[in-house]
C-alpha cells in the first residue's frame, strides 16, 4: 500500500497537471515526477493496481478542488498512461536482468564453473543431474515469410517462445544458452519431462525443425556431457538426419568411428578409389542405406537391378571390398560414416 506522503505526492502532481493544462504549459515535468515515483514504488514491491487506484482518487479530488471538471478525462488519461508505461518498463527491465543472470548461470554450469550459492541468487536450485540437450535449429519457418517482419526479428521471437516453452515444462528450472542457430538446454533430471515431447514442443515453438541430441549427466560432469552431446549432434547432422531426439545409445558405433586415431585414418582411405566415380559412391551410399535391397536402390536411382549389380561389382574391383560379403560390408559402411556420407535416413 502507498503511504500517506506518497499519496500526497500524487495529489500534487495532479494539481500541477491541471495548472499546466489550463495555462497551456507543458506537462512534461509533473509527468516525469510521476514516472520516477512509479518506478521507485515498483521497486518497493507496490503493485500497479494500488498505484492506479491512488492516481484515480487523487485526480478526482484535484478536479473537485479546482473545479476543472473539463480536464478530468485528459488528466486521468495522462496519469494512468504514465503509471502503466513506467511500471511495464520497469517489469521488463527486471525480467531482462533476471534472464541475463540466468543465462550467465547456464554458461557457468556448461563450463563447469558453477556455484550453488550463485544459482540461489538467481532463484535457481541446481539439480544433481541434468538432461543435456544439444539443439540445432534449421530450415525455413513453417508459416512462411511474413510481410514487413525482418527474418532476424522472427528468429529472436522463436528463441523467446522456445525459452518460454522450456520454462513452462520445467517449472522455470531449465538453464538455457541459445542462439538463432541452436545451443544448449539443461533440463533437470528430477523434472517429470518426456524429452521426446519437449523436443516436439520446441519445434512447434520455433516454427522450424529442431534436432536434439541428448545425454544424461551428473551436475559436475555437465561440461563433458555438453561437449559429447554436441559431438553427437554433429554426427547426426553428418548422417543426414533432421529433427527428433537422438541418444548416445543409438549412435555408439558411429561415435566411436569418428574418434581420432589410426583406425579412422585407415577407414577414411577406403573410399578414395571412388573419388572420380560419383555415381559409384552414390550407389554404395543408397544401397547401404536401403539394407542392400537391390530393387529399392534401383528404384531410387532410376536404374535396372542389373545396373546395380554391375556397380557393386565395380566398387569391389576399385576398393577391394565387396558389399555382398558381410565382413567387407562392415568396412564400407564404416568408411561412409567416417566420411560423413552414410545416410540411413535416405
C-alpha positions in Angstrom: 0.0 0.0 0.0 1.1 3.6 -0.6 1.9 5.7 2.4 0.1 9.0 3.1 3.1 11.1 1.9 3.2 9.1 -1.4 -0.5 9.7 -2.0 0.0 13.4 -1.3 2.8 13.5 -3.9 0.4 12.0 -6.4 -2.2 14.7 -5.5 0.4 17.4 -6.1 1.2 16.0 -9.5 -2.5 16.1 -10.4 -2.8 19.7 -9.3 0.3 20.7 -11.3 -1.1 18.9 -14.4 -4.4 20.8 -14.1 -2.5 24.0 -13.7 -0.2 23.3 -16.7 -3.1 22.2 -18.9 -5.3 25.2 -18.1 -2.5 27.6 -18.8 -1.3 25.8 -21.9 2.0 25.0 -20.4 4.0 21.7 -20.9 3.0 18.8 -18.7 6.4 17.1 -19.1 7.8 18.0 -15.6 4.9 16.7 -13.4 4.5 13.6 -15.6 8.3 12.9 -15.2 7.9 13.2 -11.5 5.1 10.7 -11.5 7.1 8.3 -13.7 10.1 8.4 -11.4 7.9 7.8 -8.4 6.1 4.9 -10.0 9.5 3.1 -10.7 10.5 3.7 -7.0 7.2 2.3 -5.8 7.5 -0.7 -8.1 11.0 -1.4 -6.6 9.4 -1.3 -3.1 7.0 -4.0 -4.3 3.9 -1.9 -4.6 1.5 -3.3 -7.2 0.4 -1.3 -10.2 -3.3 -1.7 -9.2 -2.6 0.1 -5.9 -0.8 3.0 -7.7 -3.5 3.4 -10.4 -6.2 3.3 -7.7 -4.4 6.1 -5.8 -4.0 8.1 -9.0 -7.7 7.9 -9.9 -8.7 9.0 -6.4 -6.2 11.9 -6.3 -7.2 13.0 -9.8 -10.9 13.3 -8.9 -10.1 15.1 -5.7 -7.9 17.6 -7.5 -10.6 18.2 -10.1 -13.2 18.8 -7.4 -10.9 21.2 -5.5 -10.1 23.2 -8.7 -13.4 22.9 -10.3 -11.7 21.9 -13.5 -14.0 19.1 -14.5 -13.4 19.8 -18.1 -9.9 18.4 -17.7 -10.8 15.2 -15.9 -10.6 12.9 -18.9 -7.2 14.3 -20.1 -5.9 14.1 -16.5 -6.9 10.5 -16.0 -5.5 9.5 -19.4 -2.1 11.2 -18.9 -1.6 9.9 -15.3 -2.8 6.3 -16.0 -0.8 6.0 -19.2 2.4 7.3 -17.4 2.0 5.0 -14.5 1.3 1.9 -16.7 4.1 2.6 -19.1 6.6 3.2 -16.2 5.5 0.0 -14.4 5.7 -2.2 -17.6 9.1 -0.8 -18.5 10.4 -1.5 -15.0 9.0 -5.0 -15.1 10.6 -5.7 -18.5 13.9 -4.4 -17.3 13.7 -6.5 -14.2 12.8 -9.6 -16.2 15.7 -8.8 -18.6 18.2 -8.6 -15.7 16.9 -11.9 -14.3 17.1 -13.6 -17.7 20.6 -12.3 -18.2 21.7 -13.6 -14.8 20.1 -17.0 -15.5 21.8 -17.1 -18.9 25.2 -16.4 -17.2 24.4 -19.2 -14.7 23.7 -21.6 -17.6 27.0 -20.8 -19.2 28.8 -21.3 -15.9 27.2 -24.8 -15.5 28.1 -25.7 -19.1 31.7 -24.6 -18.5 31.9 -26.4 -15.2 32.5 -23.3 -13.1 29.1 -23.1 -11.4 28.3 -22.3 -7.7 25.2 -23.4 -5.9 25.3 -20.1 -4.0 25.3 -18.1 -7.2 22.5 -20.2 -8.5 20.3 -19.5 -5.5 20.9 -15.8 -6.0 19.4 -16.3 -9.5 16.4 -18.1 -7.9 17.6 -21.5 -9.2 18.3 -24.6 -7.1 20.7 -26.7 -9.1 19.7 -30.3 -9.7 22.0 -33.3 -9.0 21.8 -34.4 -12.7 20.7 -32.9 -16.0 19.5 -34.0 -19.4 21.9 -32.1 -21.6 20.1 -31.1 -24.9 22.3 -30.0 -27.8 19.9 -28.2 -30.1 20.1 -27.4 -33.8 17.5 -25.1 -35.4 17.3 -25.3 -39.2 15.0 -24.8 -42.1 12.5 -22.2 -43.2 9.8 -21.1 -40.8 6.8 -23.4 -41.1 4.4 -20.4 -41.6 6.4 -19.0 -44.5 7.5 -15.4 -44.9 5.6 -12.6 -43.2 5.4 -9.2 -44.9 7.1 -6.4 -43.1 8.8 -8.6 -40.5 12.5 -9.0 -40.6 13.7 -12.6 -40.5 16.1 -11.8 -37.7 13.2 -10.5 -35.6 11.3 -13.6 -36.3 14.3 -15.7 -35.3 14.6 -13.9 -32.0 10.9 -14.3 -31.3 11.3 -18.0 -32.0 14.0 -18.2 -29.3 11.8 -16.3 -26.9 9.0 -18.9 -27.5 11.4 -21.8 -27.0 12.6 -20.3 -23.7 9.0 -19.9 -22.5 8.2 -23.5 -23.5 11.2 -24.9 -21.6 10.3 -22.8 -18.6 6.7 -24.0 -18.7 7.6 -27.6 -18.9 10.4 -27.5 -16.4 8.9 -25.3 -13.7 11.3 -22.5 -14.5 14.3 -24.7 -13.6 15.7 -25.2 -17.1 19.0 -23.5 -17.9 19.3 -22.3 -21.5 22.1 -21.0 -23.7 20.5 -20.4 -27.1 21.2 -18.5 -30.4 19.1 -18.4 -33.6 21.1 -21.5 -34.9 20.7 -23.6 -31.8 22.6 -24.1 -28.5 22.3 -26.0 -25.2 19.4 -26.6 -22.8 19.9 -28.2 -19.4 16.7 -30.0 -18.2 16.8 -31.1 -14.5 16.8 -34.9 -14.2 14.2 -34.7 -11.4 11.7 -32.9 -13.6 9.0 -35.3 -15.0 9.6 -34.2 -18.6 9.5 -36.6 -21.6 12.4 -35.4 -23.7 10.7 -36.5 -26.9 7.6 -34.5 -26.0 9.8 -31.5 -25.1 11.6 -31.7 -28.4 8.3 -31.7 -30.3 7.1 -28.7 -28.3 10.3 -26.8 -29.1 9.8 -27.5 -32.8 6.3 -26.1 -32.7 7.5 -23.1 -30.6 10.4 -22.3 -33.0 8.3 -22.8 -36.1 11.3 -24.5 -37.5 12.8 -28.0 -37.5 14.6 -28.6 -34.2 17.1 -31.5 -33.9 18.0 -32.7 -30.4 20.9 -34.8 -29.2 20.6 -35.7 -25.6 23.0 -37.0 -22.9 22.2 -37.6 -19.2 24.8 -36.2 -16.8 25.6 -35.6 -13.2 25.9 -31.8 -12.4 29.7 -31.9 -12.0 30.1 -33.6 -15.4 27.8 -31.3 -17.4 30.8 -29.7 -19.2 32.0 -33.0 -20.6 28.4 -34.1 -21.4 27.7 -30.9 -23.3 30.8 -31.5 -25.5 29.6 -35.1 -26.0 26.1 -34.0 -26.9 27.2 -31.5 -29.5 29.6 -34.1 -31.0 26.7 -36.4 -31.2 24.6 -33.7 -32.8 27.3 -33.2 -35.4 27.3 -36.9 -36.2 23.5 -36.8 -36.6 23.9 -33.9 -39.0 26.6 -35.7 -41.0 24.4 -38.8 -41.2 21.7 -36.7 -42.8 19.1 -37.0 -40.0 17.0 -34.0 -39.2 14.5 -33.4 -36.4 13.6 -35.6 -33.5 15.6 -36.8 -30.5 18.9 -38.7 -30.8 20.5 -40.5 -27.9 24.1 -41.7 -27.5 23.0 -45.3 -27.3 21.6 -45.1 -30.8 25.0 -43.9 -32.2 27.6 -45.6 -30.1 29.3 -47.2 -33.1 29.2 -44.1 -35.3 30.5 -42.0 -32.4 33.4 -44.4 -31.8 34.2 -44.5 -35.5 34.6 -40.7 -35.6 37.1 -40.6 -32.8 40.7 -39.6 -33.9 43.1 -42.5 -34.3 44.7 -44.8 -36.8 41.5 -46.8 -37.3 39.6 -43.7 -38.5 42.5 -42.7 -40.7 42.5 -46.0 -42.4 38.8 -46.1 -42.9 39.0 -42.6 -44.4 41.1 -44.0 -47.2 38.8 -46.9 -48.1 36.6 -44.9 -50.5 39.4 -42.8 -52.0 39.4 -45.0 -55.2 35.8 -43.9 -55.8 36.6 -40.2 -55.8 36.5 -40.0 -59.6 33.3 -42.1 -59.8 30.5 -40.1 -58.0 27.9 -42.5 -59.5 29.5 -45.5 -57.8 29.8 -43.6 -54.5 26.1 -42.6 -54.6 25.1 -46.2 -55.5 27.0 -47.5 -52.5 25.5 -44.9 -50.2 22.0 -45.7 -51.3 22.5 -49.4 -51.3 23.8 -49.5 -47.8 21.0 -47.1 -46.6 18.5 -49.5 -48.2 19.9 -52.5 -46.3 21.2 -54.0 -49.6 17.7 -54.1 -51.2 18.6 -54.1 -54.9 15.1 -53.3 -56.1 14.7 -50.3 -53.7 18.1 -49.0 -54.7 17.4 -49.4 -58.4 14.1 -47.5 -57.9 15.7 -44.7 -56.0 18.4 -44.3 -58.7 16.1 -45.0 -61.6 18.2 -47.9 -62.8 17.7 -51.6 -63.6 18.7 -54.1 -60.9 21.4 -55.4 -63.3 23.0 -52.0 -63.3 23.1 -52.0 -59.5 24.8 -55.4 -59.6 27.3 -54.1 -62.1 28.1 -51.0 -60.0 28.5 -53.1 -56.8 31.0 -55.3 -58.7 32.8 -52.3 -60.0 33.1 -50.9 -56.4 34.6 -54.2 -55.3 37.2 -54.0 -58.1 38.2 -50.5 -57.2 38.2 -50.6 -53.4 39.0 -54.3 -52.7 35.8 -54.5 -50.6 32.8 -56.5 -51.8 29.5 -55.2 -50.5 27.9 -58.6 -50.9 30.3 -60.0 -48.2 29.4 -59.4 -44.6 33.0 -58.5 -43.4 33.6 -56.2 -46.4 30.2 -54.5 -46.0 31.2 -53.6 -42.4 34.3 -51.7 -43.7 32.4 -50.0 -46.5 29.6 -48.8 -44.1 32.1 -47.6 -41.6 34.0 -45.8 -44.3 30.8 -44.0 -45.2 30.2 -43.0 -41.6 33.8 -41.6 -41.2 33.5 -39.7 -44.5 30.2 -38.3 -43.5 28.5 -39.8 -46.5 26.4 -42.5 -44.8 22.7 -41.5 -44.8 20.5 -44.1 -43.0 17.5 -41.8 -43.5 17.7 -41.9 -47.3 
